[in-house]
Amino acid sequence: MQRHQQPIGIFDSGIGGLTVANAVSKLLPSEQLIYFGDTAHMPYGDKSKELVSSYATRITEFLLHEKKCKAVIIACNTASAAGYETLRDKFKGIVPVINVIDPMIEAVITDEQVKHVGIIATKTTIGSGVYQEKLTRRKPELKFSALATPLLAGMIEEGFYNNNISHAVLEKYFTDKTLQGIDSLVLACTHYPLIKNEIDAYYGGKVKIFDSAEVVALKLKSILEKENLLATERKGADSFLVSDYTQSFEIATQIFYGQEVHLSLTNIWQ
Ligand code: DGL
């Protein structure tokens, strides 16, 4: 198969990265996607950087060598924070590896309205300091406040949003003194776009909410264009692989992807 007709690999700890896959499908309908959710190891958000980085490396190798992907998107902030540099260097000149953090940093620093940005994410993403370091380096005058919000990914995955439980959890986090005075908020976890409207309502539309799905899809498009890798026609159906299967994951895909998809169990860890 010609290189530009090969699929795009996308992975996350679970099904949260389907928010990114959904944005990619909408923007680039001719591209065939192979999604890998590492549900056997989910959540990544409370694991060490070293462990998450080793998972991300193995999944990327699988997508490149066994699935012949022409590009790989790390559709997970935690894996991007823990493993992007390693993957970029390892596969340099072989395939483009796209993370979800850099396109978001770009969107934030180029928005002149943003003066004080909040960042919410898993413990591992916040603990890595990646967002804080990149924002400081790229725009030193920008004020930022980062808060780990470890309950959110599990809560969303269990379908708890737009209800009194999610309202109470958000209230607890958003009244934390760390986030006071923000004018904008980065949803630095690919699960969080699902509660974007709820967060917007909490702030009464007064805080600008950044989510990564669309900016990452746009970044992918520009890289594929630059490298002459855009597919000219669709070659096959998308596939959705997981390292551990439960029916509840399959049902939850409806929430993240907008439609229920069939998940195939693919154990790459043996
Ligand atoms: N979706 C992952 C992220 O963007 C978080 C979920 C997890 O903790 O595995 O960080």
Boltz pocket constraint, residues with backbone or C-beta under 6 A from the ligand:
constraints:
  - pocket:
      binder: B
      contacts: [[A, 12], [A, 13], [A, 14], [A, 16], [A, 17], [A, 42], [A, 43], [A, 44], [A, 45], [A, 46], [A, 75], [A, 76], [A, 77], [A, 78], [A, 79], [A, 122], [A, 125], [A, 153], [A, 188], [A, 189], [A, 190], [A, 191]]
      max_distance: 6.0
